[in-house]
Each structure stands twice: as C-alpha cells, then as structure tokens.
C-alpha cells in the first residue's frame, strides 16, 4: 500500500508535507505508511484517499480487504470502474450499541447502504437517517458522516461507495 500512496502522491506533484496537511494526518504517520512500517486506521485511509481524490481501494489495490474502523468492519467484495467513476461494493458490519464517525470523502462521493439485519442510523452527522432490515439509505459523503447500530442486534448491510474521477 505504501508504494501506491507514494505513486499517487508523486503523480500529483505533492510533497509528503503537503499531502499530510491536506489529509490532516501527521507527516510521520504518512511517511511510515509509505515506507510500509505503519498499519493505518480506516480513518487515516479515508483521509489520505480523500486528499488524493481517489477511492480507498486505489490505496489498497485489491478486493477482499478487511478494513476496521473504531466500530465498523468493512470487507471490499468488488471494485467496478465505469469510465471515470469507481464503485466499491462492500459488506458492512457494526456490533450492537456501537457507533463511528468517518471523515469526509472528496466532493461527489456518495454512499448507499442496504440493511439486512439490525437497525442502522447512518449518514451526515447533522442529518442521519435510520433503516432496519430491507431498508435503504443514501447520502453525499463529502461531509463527516457516521454509522450507529441501534438496538440489541448487530447491523449487517451492503455498502456501495460511488467515487467520481477527477
């Protein structure tokens, strides 16, 4: 992953300091990530991807990635490229009673969730929606957004992230 981050950064003529600033992460964290000496959190991956204007999977390079945030677990099932648009199809698991806030993606990114089990509150931090089994939520994720498992049951859902190209 570190090589991909470095390639994307240099292709955009960004210094390590400039990317760290744009992503809101420490320069040492970014340097360690590029050197392959750090395992980034899901929030760090989202922040770096947003600063580079790419989907998270552009940093990972493969499906089957198991990503964990402070509460959310996401497994990337498939990545589709439709012209300049990248679509990432994932499973989302959120243990009962847990919540997580994710940083903003870059402008134009949308998220779409279909809930299979549990009750999910998700969307922009200021205006989340709620859905139970069979329910669907979508939102522009270029703002901080969150996920919360309401009630006694774990949330299991599909997550589709649509990222437009530059």
Residue pairs with C-beta under 8 A, 6 or more apart in sequence:
1 33
1 36
1 40
1 59
1 60
1 61
2 33
2 34
2 35
2 36
3 34
3 36
4 58
4 59
4 60
4 61
5 30
5 33
5 34
5 48
5 52
5 59
6 34
8 52
8 54
8 58
8 59
9 16
9 19
9 34
9 52
12 52
14 22
16 27
16 30
16 31
16 34
17 27
19 30
19 48
19 51
19 52
20 26
20 27
20 29
20 30
22 51
23 30
23 44
23 47
23 48
23 50
23 51
24 47
24 51
24 103
25 44
25 47
25 48
29 38
29 40
29 44
30 48
32 38
33 40
33 44
33 48
40 48
41 69
41 70
42 67
42 68
42 69
42 72
42 74
42 102
43 69
43 70
43 102
43 103
45 56
45 59
45 60
45 67
46 56
46 102
46 103
46 105
47 103
48 59
49 55
49 56
49 58
49 59
49 105
50 103
50 104
50 105
50 106
50 109
51 106
52 58
52 59
53 106
53 166
54 86
54 163
55 79
55 86
55 88
55 109
55 161
55 163
56 67
56 88
56 161
57 63
57 65
57 76
57 79
57 86
57 88
58 86
60 76
62 76
63 76
63 77
63 78
63 79
64 75
64 76
64 77
65 75
65 76
66 73
66 74
66 75
67 73
67 74
67 75
67 76
68 74
69 100
69 102
70 100
71 94
71 95
71 98
71 99
71 100
71 147
71 149
72 92
72 93
72 94
72 100
72 102
72 147
73 92
73 93
73 94
74 90
74 91
74 92
74 93
74 159
75 90
75 91
76 88
76 89
76 90
77 89
77 90
77 91
78 88
78 89
79 86
79 87
79 88
79 89
80 86
80 87
80 88
80 89
81 87
83 165
84 164
84 165
84 166
85 162
85 163
85 164
85 165
86 162
86 163
86 165
87 160
87 161
87 162
87 163
88 160
88 161
88 163
89 158
89 159
89 160
90 158
90 159
90 160
90 161
91 156
91 157
91 158
91 159
92 113
92 147
92 155
92 156
92 157
92 158
92 159
93 154
93 155
93 156
93 157
94 100
94 118
94 120
94 147
94 148
94 149
94 154
94 155
94 157
95 149
95 154
96 118
96 149
96 151
96 152
96 153
96 154
96 155
97 149
97 152
98 148
98 149
99 121
99 146
99 147
99 148
99 149
100 146
100 147
100 148
101 125
101 144
101 145
101 146
102 141
102 144
102 145
102 146
102 147
103 144
104 141
104 142
104 143
104 144
104 145
105 141
105 142
105 161
105 163
106 142
106 163
107 142
108 140
108 142
108 163
108 164
109 140
109 141
109 142
109 161
109 162
109 163
109 164
110 138
110 139
110 140
110 141
110 161
110 162
111 122
111 138
111 139
111 141
111 145
111 159
111 160
111 161
111 162
112 136
112 137
112 138
112 159
112 160
112 161
112 162
113 120
113 122
113 131
113 136
113 137
113 138
113 157
113 158
113 159
113 160
114 134
114 135
114 136
114 157
114 158
115 131
115 132
115 133
115 134
115 135
115 136
115 137
115 155
115 156
115 157
116 133
116 134
116 156
116 157
116 158
117 133
117 153
117 154
117 155
117 156
117 157
118 132
118 133
118 149
118 150
118 151
118 153
118 154
118 155
118 156
118 157
119 130
119 131
119 132
119 149
119 150
119 151
119 153
119 155
120 130
120 131
120 132
120 135
120 137
120 147
120 148
120 149
120 150
120 155
120 157
121 128
121 129
121 130
121 146
121 147
121 148
121 150
122 128
122 129
122 131
122 137
122 139
122 145
122 146
122 147
122 148
123 129
123 137
123 139
123 145
123 146
124 139
124 140
124 141
124 143
124 144
124 145
125 143
125 144
125 145
125 146
126 143
128 145
128 146
128 148
129 137
129 139
130 137
130 150
131 137
139 145
141 161
147 155
149 155
